[in-house]
Amino acid sequence: MKQRNEEADADAGTLRLSMDAKATVKVGPFARGGKSRVATSAADHDFDPAATVTPVGIFLPSSDELFVYGVTSKVTSDCLVDRLVDWWETVKERFADITTLVINLDNGPESHSRRTQFMQRLVEFAQRSHLTIRLAYYPPYHESRTTRLSGAGAFWSIIGMGPCSIRSRP
């Protein structure tokens, strides 16, 4: 994985990103043990949250940029690809010279390459956007390290494994 990431980072026509969903957060007057400069009150229990939000992030290691989406539905294969498409629509003009996306994924149940819905949606995205998409999966619990994202106040797990490619048709 390290070699593939270095190759992607060295290629001017390739953009590497990492995509992941984190733990669902309950929304409401709940204490999480943080510090506050003003008096706050919290509920004794978090049995009845007003909502739940799952952060789905897209991280660009080359520019240390993090894009976070708050997902209120279940995180599915469709949800992940929808976030990728939304993100690409907002940045595609900025990355007009990019022909290939290398996407680092955690090999979870929503983004596994054997997940036919995930692969179908990525193929459709590659065809519409005229991009080549290479998937690089992290092995579970292998040589893991956590990198603190500067200015983001979040943690992102980075681990490494082999690729899968989806090529668009011209």
C-alpha positions in Angstrom: 0.0 0.0 0.0 2.8 2.4 0.9 4.4 2.0 -2.6 1.0 2.5 -4.4 0.3 5.6 -2.3 3.7 7.0 -3.1 3.2 6.3 -6.9 -0.2 8.0 -6.7 1.2 11.0 -4.9 4.1 11.3 -7.5 1.7 11.2 -10.5 0.4 14.7 -11.5 -2.7 13.1 -13.1 -3.7 11.1 -9.9 -5.4 12.3 -6.8 -5.2 10.1 -3.7 -7.9 10.4 -1.0 -9.0 8.4 2.0 -12.6 7.8 2.7 -14.2 6.5 5.9 -17.2 6.7 8.2 -16.7 7.1 11.9 -18.8 6.1 14.9 -22.4 7.5 15.1 -22.9 10.4 17.5 -26.1 11.0 19.4 -27.4 14.5 19.2 -28.9 16.1 22.3 -28.0 17.6 25.7 -25.5 14.9 26.5 -22.2 15.3 28.3 -19.1 13.8 26.7 -16.6 14.8 29.4 -15.4 17.9 27.5 -14.5 21.3 29.0 -16.7 24.3 28.8 -16.1 27.9 29.8 -19.8 28.5 30.5 -22.2 26.7 32.7 -23.9 23.8 30.9 -26.4 21.2 31.9 -26.6 17.7 30.5 -29.2 15.0 30.6 -28.5 12.1 33.1 -28.9 9.5 30.3 -28.7 9.5 26.5 -31.7 7.2 25.9 -33.7 9.5 23.7 -31.4 11.4 21.3 -32.9 14.2 19.1 -31.0 12.6 16.2 -28.0 10.6 15.3 -25.3 11.7 12.9 -22.5 9.6 11.4 -19.5 11.6 10.2 -18.3 10.5 6.8 -15.0 12.0 5.8 -12.9 12.4 2.7 -9.3 13.3 3.4 -6.7 14.5 0.8 -3.3 13.7 2.2 -1.4 15.8 -0.4 -3.0 19.0 0.9 -4.0 17.9 4.4 -7.7 18.8 3.6 -10.6 17.1 5.3 -14.2 17.2 4.0 -16.8 16.0 6.5 -20.4 15.1 5.8 -22.9 14.6 8.6 -25.0 11.6 7.6 -28.3 11.1 9.4 -29.3 7.9 7.5 -27.6 4.5 7.8 -24.2 4.5 6.2 -24.5 2.2 3.2 -22.6 1.6 -0.1 -24.9 4.0 -1.8 -24.3 6.6 0.9 -20.5 6.4 0.6 -20.7 6.7 -3.2 -23.2 9.6 -2.9 -20.8 11.5 -0.6 -17.9 10.8 -3.1 -20.0 12.1 -6.0 -21.1 15.2 -4.0 -17.5 15.9 -3.1 -16.2 15.5 -6.7 -18.9 17.9 -7.9 -17.6 20.6 -5.5 -13.9 20.1 -6.4 -13.7 18.8 -10.0 -12.9 22.3 -11.5 -10.0 22.6 -9.1 -8.7 19.2 -10.1 -9.4 19.5 -13.9 -6.1 17.8 -14.8 -6.9 14.7 -12.6 -7.7 11.5 -14.6 -7.3 9.0 -11.8 -8.6 8.8 -8.2 -6.8 6.4 -5.8 -9.2 5.8 -2.9 -7.9 4.4 0.3 -10.7 2.5 2.1 -10.9 0.4 5.3 -12.5 -2.7 3.7 -15.6 -2.3 5.8 -19.0 -3.9 5.0 -20.2 -0.9 3.1 -17.1 -0.4 0.9 -15.8 -3.9 0.3 -14.9 -4.7 -3.3 -17.1 -7.8 -3.2 -20.0 -5.5 -2.4 -21.7 -5.4 -5.8 -23.8 -2.3 -5.1 -20.7 -0.4 -4.1 -18.8 -1.5 -7.2 -21.7 -0.8 -9.5 -22.1 2.7 -8.2 -18.4 3.4 -8.5 -18.4 2.1 -12.1 -21.3 4.5 -12.9 -19.4 7.4 -11.3 -16.3 6.5 -13.2 -18.2 6.4 -16.5 -20.0 9.7 -15.8 -16.9 11.6 -14.6 -14.5 10.0 -17.1 -12.1 9.0 -14.3 -10.1 5.9 -13.6 -10.8 4.8 -10.0 -8.3 2.7 -8.1 -9.4 1.2 -4.8 -6.6 0.5 -2.2 -7.9 -1.4 0.8 -6.3 -1.3 4.3 -5.9 -4.7 5.9 -7.8 -5.0 9.2 -5.7 -4.3 12.3 -2.4 -4.5 10.5 0.4 -2.0 11.0 -2.2 0.6 12.0 -1.3 4.1 13.1 -3.5 7.1 13.8 -2.7 10.5 12.3 -4.1 13.7 13.9 -5.5 15.9 11.2 -4.2 19.4 11.7 -7.0 21.9 12.4 -9.7 19.3 12.0 -10.0 18.1 15.7 -10.6 14.6 14.4 -8.6 11.4 14.2 -8.2 9.4 11.0 -7.0 5.8 11.0 -4.4 5.0 8.3 -3.5 1.3 7.5 -2.4 -0.5 4.2 -3.4 -3.2 1.5 -3.7 -4.0 -2.3 -5.6 -2.2 -5.0 -8.6 -2.7 -7.3 -9.1 -0.6 -10.4 -12.2 0.7 -12.2 -11.5 2.4 -15.5 -13.9 4.7 -17.2 -14.7 4.3 -20.9 -13.8 7.4 -23.0 
